[in-house]
Amino acid sequence: MEPKIDNSGISQGTLLARARVRFPAPMDANFYDVMDLNVGNEVEFYGRVYKITDCDKFTRNFLNRCGIAVPDPINVPEDPYYKSRAYDIETRLPKKPSRKIDTLGKFLENDRKVGGI
C-alpha cells in the first residue's frame, strides 16, 4: 500500500488486486513467487519498480516458518520529488494570518444614533 499524496497526478493507494502477477518482459511467462517478495528486493508491477523495505509481523513469521530468512527493515529511499513538493507547499503558506478591516464595529458603534441637520 502506497501512501496517498495530494495532487500527485498518479494512481495511488491499492495498486494490485489479490491475483498472480507476471514478471516483466522477457520473463513474462513466469509469475512472482514468495521468494521474490522479500525485504530489500526490487519488484516491477505493470511498469513501476517498487523496493520492498519492510513487512508486518505476520508475514515475517510466515516466511521464517517456511525457511526463508527475512532481513531487517531498511530505510525508505527518499523521494526527491516529494521532498521538493513539501518544500514548495511550505513556502507558499502565508507567514501571517490575513487581517480583514473591521467595518462592522463602526456600524455597531453608531447604531441607533440619528444624525441631525
N, C-alpha and C positions, 0 to 999 in steps of 0.2 A: 504494500500500500504506500503510495507516494503522497506526501503532504500536499494539500491544495494551496495554490498560490494565486492571489487575486490578480486578474488581468495578465496572466502569463501567455495566453494565446495558444496553449497546447492542451491536449486532453490530460486530465489528472484524476487522482483517486484510484479506484479499482480499474486496472487495465486488462486483467485476464479473468476469464471465466474458469471454472473448475473443469479443465479438459487437458488433453495431451497437447503439448506444443512441440512443433518440429524445430530441428536445428536450422539455422540459416543455410542458404545455398553455399557450397555444393554438397553439403551433407544432409540435405533436406529429406532424405529417405528415413533418417533416424529421428527419434524423439528424445527430449530431455528426460533424464533419469534422476533418481535421488542422489546419485554420486556426483552429478553435475551441479547440484544446488547446495553448495557448501559455503561457509563463510570465507571470504577472500576471493571467490571465483567471480568472473565476469560472464554474464549470460546475455544473449541477444534475443529479444522477443519482438517480432514484427518490425525490425529495422531500428530498434532502440537498444542501446547497450546499458545494462544495469550492473552495478558492482554490489554483491551481497556483503553487507557489513556486520550483520548480527542475526540471531534467530531467538525465538522465545524459548522458555524453559522446557516446554513440552517437546518441541522439535529437537532440541539439544539432547534430551534424554532418549527420545526415539532413535535418533541417529547413533548415539553411543551404544544402545542395546543392539542395534544392527551391526555393530562392529566398525562403524565409520567414525573416525576421530574428527571432532569439530574444534577448529581453532578458536582462540579467544576473540571477542569482538574487536573490530578495527575501527579507527576513527572514520567518520563520514567525510568523503572528499568535499572540499569547499567549492561551491559553485560560484564562479566569478560573476555570472550574470545576475544571480540572486543577490549577491553582495552589492553590486552596483545599483540594482533597483532599490534595495533597502536604503542605500545612501541617498539616492535621488528623492525618495519619499520623505526621508528625514529632513532633507534640506528645504523641501517645499512647504513644510509646516510653518504656520505663522509663529513668529517669535513672541509676539504679544497678543493677547486676546483683542479682537476687534471691539472698538468702543463706538456706541451709537450716541448721537446727540439726543439728549433728553428734551423732547418738545412737549411731552405730556405733563411734566412737572410744572411748567409755566402755565399751561392751560388750567390745571387743577388749582394752582395758587390764585389765579384770577377768577375762579368760578364764583358765580352769584354776585360779582361786582358789576355795577352798572356805571357806564361812563356818562357823565353829564356834559351838556353843551351850554 
